[in-house]
């Protein structure tokens, strides 16, 4: 799938920005390079294999300590690159409050 059908403007990183993806339950973590980013999502190049990872929903860690992060959903996969959509914080909050 082409990456040109985006709804919001993107910032491209010539060399990429080192980030991490981590499972919602914290059982896995992979190093990635952020190739580009927008207000609504990002394109990542995964270091190593994505096989066996639950990429339906996960965290994008923008710092090695995990203090800066976004909750994401997989939109597309193309070889070692994935497109992700950032999930709105208020939607995630509503889901957690419904469980109580």
Phi and psi in degrees as a GROMACS rama.xvg file:
@    title "Ramachandran Plot"
@    xaxis  label "Phi"
@    yaxis  label "Psi"
@TYPE xy
-75.7344  149.927  UNK-2
-96.5127  13.328  UNK-3
-91.4214  -2.51718  UNK-4
-98.0965  47.2567  UNK-5
-92.9221  152.832  UNK-6
-92.7366  -21.575  UNK-7
-123.441  155.624  UNK-8
-63.1597  147.546  UNK-9
-115.568  152.632  UNK-10
-110.923  119.484  UNK-11
-90.727  141.32  UNK-12
-110.552  117.232  UNK-13
-57.8259  -44.8269  UNK-14
-103.48  -5.40329  UNK-15
83.1909  157.827  UNK-16
-117.358  128.576  UNK-17
-70.5218  124.075  UNK-18
-138.409  178.073  UNK-19
-133.633  149.129  UNK-20
-112.918  144.577  UNK-21
-141.229  139.094  UNK-22
-60.2495  148.973  UNK-23
-55.0989  -36.4132  UNK-24
-87.8451  -1.05557  UNK-25
78.0738  10.1064  UNK-26
-81.8893  -14.0352  UNK-27
-143.607  156.932  UNK-28
-153.736  137.565  UNK-29
-133.13  144.143  UNK-30
-78.0458  142.382  UNK-31
-142.188  167.016  UNK-32
-116.518  127.41  UNK-33
-82.6405  115.996  UNK-34
-83.9312  -41.1514  UNK-35
-154.297  164.991  UNK-36
-150.428  152.131  UNK-37
-139.863  -174.354  UNK-38
-68.9107  -23.9488  UNK-39
-106.557  -13.3721  UNK-40
-176.82  -171.645  UNK-41
-153.519  163.221  UNK-42
-115.946  128.751  UNK-43
-121.629  146.477  UNK-44
-108.963  116.249  UNK-45
-80.6957  132.239  UNK-46
-85.0197  122.348  UNK-47
85.0245  -164.895  UNK-48
-87.742  142.271  UNK-49
-96.9439  0.431587  UNK-50
-62.5518  133.138  UNK-51
85.8449  -5.28212  UNK-52
-87.2709  140.235  UNK-53
-85.7975  97.3048  UNK-54
-97.8821  10.8404  UNK-55
-60.3856  -46.5917  UNK-56
-148.209  135.095  UNK-57
-160.277  175.375  UNK-58
-101.015  139.583  UNK-59
-102.47  112.551  UNK-60
-92.5546  118.788  UNK-61
-90.6197  -6.09482  UNK-62
-135.494  155.222  UNK-63
-66.1965  -23.36  UNK-64
-86.583  -12.5771  UNK-65
83.2819  9.81058  UNK-66
-73.3715  -28.5888  UNK-67
-110.661  118.664  UNK-68
-151.663  163.869  UNK-69
-135.979  142.455  UNK-70
-83.8504  133.332  UNK-71
-129.078  162.682  UNK-72
-132.57  136.382  UNK-73
-67.3335  132.165  UNK-74
-107.623  -43.0699  UNK-75
-155.081  158.339  UNK-76
-133.863  133.147  UNK-77
-143.525  93.9254  UNK-78
65.8984  -123.539  UNK-79
-91.364  6.04524  UNK-80
-110.256  141.761  UNK-81
-128.484  147.858  UNK-82
-103.753  132.748  UNK-83
-125.538  150.348  UNK-84
-110.895  134.628  UNK-85
-76.6675  132.447  UNK-86
-86.9808  138.241  UNK-87
-65.8989  138.373  UNK-88
-63.5315  -40.1224  UNK-89
-65.8696  -32.1859  UNK-90
-68.0901  -41.6545  UNK-91
-64.9296  -37.9025  UNK-92
-66.2418  -40.5891  UNK-93
-63.0799  -40.7295  UNK-94
-61.059  -44.74  UNK-95
-69.7869  -33.5356  UNK-96
-73.3998  -26.6562  UNK-97
-70.419  -27.6623  UNK-98
-75.1974  -18.1232  UNK-99
